[in-house]
Amino acid sequence: MHTIWFIHYSTVEISSRNAFLAINQAFEILQQTLEERKKTLLSELEAISLSKTTALTLQKEQFEKMVGDIGHYTDMASQILQTHTDHEIVALGGLIPTELQATLKRVQTISLTPNQHSNISVSLKTDDLVRQLSKLGEIIVFFPSPSSCTWMSTSVAKVGTRYHVKVQSKTSKGEEYPHGGVEVKGEMRSKTHNGAVVYGEVEDHRDGTYTITLTPQTAGPHQLLVTMDGQHVQNSPNDLDVRSKRDYHTLCNAQQVIQCNRPSCVAIHDNGDIYVGSGYHRIYVFGQTGQLKNTIGSMGSGDGQFSSPCGISTKGDVLYVADGGNCRVQKLTSSGKFLHKFGQQESGQGQFNWPSAVIIDSNNKLIVSDYGKGSGNHRFQSPWGLALDPQGNIHVAAQGSNSIKVFSKEGVYVRMYGDPNCPIGIAIDDEGYSLVIKPTTEGLKRMLAKPMVRKEPVTADMLKAMVEATGQEPPLSEVR
């Protein structure tokens, strides 16, 4: 509790200091701008004043020169009249009027009115500026609004596995709140098990984002609650499906699974159920602990019947089956109700020799492997199984070459890893672990007792590093 108060005090102090710095910076910029404008106006005023003064001085000097010339000739005429004889005056009398007339003509060309207005004014319009400056700026106290805050997580969690929720705090205007210090809480409440509650650990990233980590202890439907300062954030509470981790040892040794002879393909449903195709022309549906939940189909060529189902793919409530012996692909509901079919035995486009596997990729495209066909740089010996990993890569089980090849979702070859027991079916669960069906008549126990499952999901970079270090593909661990 003391920590929460300390965080709030710290947030107030930091935000106040940032606001103080912002105000000072803004007014320093304004002051600098006003000072620069003042210098510009004064410089313009000085230039205009100098220009007008220079023009007036020039006009005044011209006027004074002409007045001087007139006075000169007037004085000359007066002196001649006083000092010269009549005969001399008559002789010089023509010269003085001529010069005087020329001077008077020059006087007429010069305006005796100053040609520069002496008034200089300035328009600053400071009233509007003063009113705007008096209202400049606003101190805003903003805080995160729980109803506007968003969070991200997946809709499925696993018992005993850390589950993360990412929270982004936002203001009431929907803008991201860039500070930490808000009290964020998260919890899971079981809708069964007497409402058992798991409380989350919260990490404040100090930038307005938070990570809540919860570790569910019981399987089943839960509610996920996320609160901020005691109020629910957007879309809280929300439903959450918590699933048990698949116990492969229990699954493989379940009596009903052991009795499933001649399995040919395998798929894992979103709800955790395992679909196993059988050489007895049926598909068995097992729960996570190995209990038989459903049997789909029978031998035949009718709708919903099978002849050696070789591939299974599930997505939502849809089940696709590569019906090898009937040279077609069937579409059913996950409970086994027939919906649609396509394909026949021919070599043309959309026709099959023996459809051996089927998957739905991340772009909702249906991919079918056809036994006996192939072209391009990566041809297969007996392609028999397809699976999609969480990254969207396509895994192809090639029985004839005892290997599994991996391609990107764009179809680019990524890598290959080996299996010495002729894999004929493959499935990858939501944790990135793979199950491989091996040809056998001894039941599912032998096939799934040693699935190609790693204790940790292996990425392409990890595989590449191992190959470079050892010169060979790494061995696959066994699930005990």
Secondary structure, DSSP 8 states (H G I E B T S, - for coil): -HHHHHHHHHHHHHHHHHHHHHHHHHHHHHHHHHHHHHHHHHHHHHHHHHHHHHHHHHHHHHHHHHHHHHHHHHHHHHHHHHHS-HHHHHHHTTHHHHHHHHHHHHHHHS-SS-SS---------HHHHHHHHHT----------GGG-EEE--SEEETTS-EEEEEE-B-TTS-B-------EEEEEEESSGGG-EEE-EEEE-SSSEEEEEE---S-EEEEEEEEETTEE-TT-SEEEEEE----HHHHHH-HHHHT--SEEEEEE-TTS-EEEEETTTEEEEE-TTS-EEEEE--BSSSTT-BSSEEEEEEETTEEEEEEGGGTEEEEEETT--EEEEE--BSSSTT-BS-EEEEEE-TTS-EEEEETT---SS---SSEEEEEE-TTS-EEEEEGGGTEEEEE-TTS-EEEEEE-TT---EEEE-TTS-EEEE---SS-HHHHHSS-S--SS---HHHHHHHHHHHSS--------
